[in-house]
Amino acid sequence: MIKKIIVGLTLLITITANSQEKNVNDYKYVIVKEKLDLAKSNDEYQTSSLTKFLLKKKGFVVFKSDENLPEELSKNRCLALTADVIDKSSMLTVKTYILLKDCYNKEVYRSEIAKSKIKDYKKGYHESIRRAYA
């Protein structure tokens, strides 16, 4: 009898813990870093701008980190995800993936690694980022 109660409580706790996880659709806002992981300077190769544009196409309300935020978001940053493009490029291939984190720096979404063989950095990053959003 005690074993059944313990198993039941363990199952209940597990179900409750898993149901509290958030997904991307639970958020209205996304904040794109002005200086992404792959860049040496702000919006280098227009990667932050492209990321903002692509997230808007997905239906999010998107801001760059240097823009003025709405009052609702300024008061509670946990209403937004933070977007970053992570660079995993090698010598001959541009490789990136999209990372969305919540206000507690917990990963909410990670795209597949997208690749581009274009040698020009700007064009290669743009192609790779677009593929990561597909």
C-alpha positions in Angstrom: 0.0 0.0 0.0 2.8 2.4 0.9 4.6 1.6 -2.3 1.5 2.5 -4.3 1.2 5.8 -2.5 4.9 6.6 -3.1 4.7 5.7 -6.8 1.5 7.8 -7.2 3.1 10.8 -5.5 6.2 10.5 -7.6 4.2 10.3 -10.8 2.1 13.3 -9.7 5.2 15.4 -9.0 6.8 14.4 -12.3 3.7 15.4 -14.3 3.3 18.7 -12.5 7.0 19.6 -13.0 6.8 18.8 -16.7 3.6 20.7 -17.3 5.2 23.9 -16.0 7.8 24.1 -18.8 7.2 27.0 -21.1 7.5 27.0 -24.8 8.1 29.7 -27.4 4.4 30.3 -28.1 3.9 31.4 -24.4 5.9 34.6 -25.1 4.7 37.7 -26.9 8.0 39.6 -27.1 11.5 38.8 -28.2 14.6 40.9 -27.6 17.4 40.5 -30.1 20.9 41.2 -28.8 22.5 44.2 -30.6 25.8 42.3 -30.6 25.2 38.7 -31.4 27.5 35.9 -30.4 29.0 35.7 -33.9 29.7 39.4 -34.3 32.7 41.5 -33.2 30.6 44.7 -33.3 27.0 45.8 -33.0 24.9 44.5 -35.9 27.9 43.3 -37.8 26.9 42.0 -41.2 23.3 43.2 -40.3 22.8 39.9 -38.5 20.8 41.4 -35.6 18.6 43.2 -38.1 18.0 40.0 -40.1 17.2 38.1 -36.9 14.7 40.8 -35.9 13.1 40.7 -39.3 12.7 36.9 -39.4 11.3 36.8 -35.9 8.7 39.4 -36.8 7.7 37.2 -39.8 7.1 34.4 -37.3 4.6 36.7 -35.5 6.6 38.0 -32.5 6.8 41.6 -31.3 10.6 42.1 -31.6 12.9 44.7 -30.2 16.7 45.1 -30.4 18.3 45.4 -27.0 19.2 49.1 -27.6 15.6 50.1 -28.5 13.0 51.6 -26.1 10.8 48.9 -24.7 7.1 49.2 -24.0 6.2 49.9 -20.4 4.7 46.5 -19.9 8.0 44.9 -20.9 10.2 47.4 -19.1 8.5 46.5 -15.8 8.6 42.7 -16.4 11.4 41.4 -18.6 10.1 37.9 -18.1 7.5 38.6 -20.7 10.2 38.3 -23.4 12.6 35.8 -24.7 16.2 36.9 -25.6 17.4 35.8 -29.1 20.9 35.1 -30.1 22.6 33.5 -33.1 25.4 31.2 -32.2 28.3 30.7 -34.5 29.7 27.2 -35.0 31.5 27.9 -38.2 34.5 26.0 -39.5 37.2 27.0 -42.0 35.1 26.4 -45.1 31.5 26.4 -43.8 29.4 29.0 -42.0 27.3 27.2 -39.4 24.8 28.9 -37.1 21.8 28.1 -34.9 19.2 30.2 -33.2 18.9 30.2 -29.4 16.0 31.7 -27.4 16.3 32.0 -23.7 13.9 33.2 -21.0 14.6 35.8 -18.3 16.3 33.2 -16.1 18.7 32.4 -18.9 17.0 29.0 -19.4 17.0 27.7 -22.9 13.5 27.6 -24.4 14.3 26.9 -28.0 17.3 25.9 -30.1 17.1 25.5 -33.8 19.0 22.9 -35.9 22.5 23.9 -37.0 22.2 25.6 -40.5 25.0 25.7 -42.9 26.2 27.9 -45.8 29.2 27.4 -48.1 29.2 31.0 -49.3 32.6 32.5 -48.7 31.5 36.2 -48.2 30.8 36.6 -44.5 27.7 38.7 -44.8 26.0 36.6 -47.5 27.1 33.4 -45.7 25.7 34.4 -42.4 22.5 35.7 -44.0 22.0 32.3 -45.8 22.8 30.3 -42.7 20.5 32.4 -40.4 17.6 32.2 -42.9 18.0 28.4 -43.1 18.0 28.1 -39.3 14.6 29.9 -39.2 13.1 27.6 -41.8 
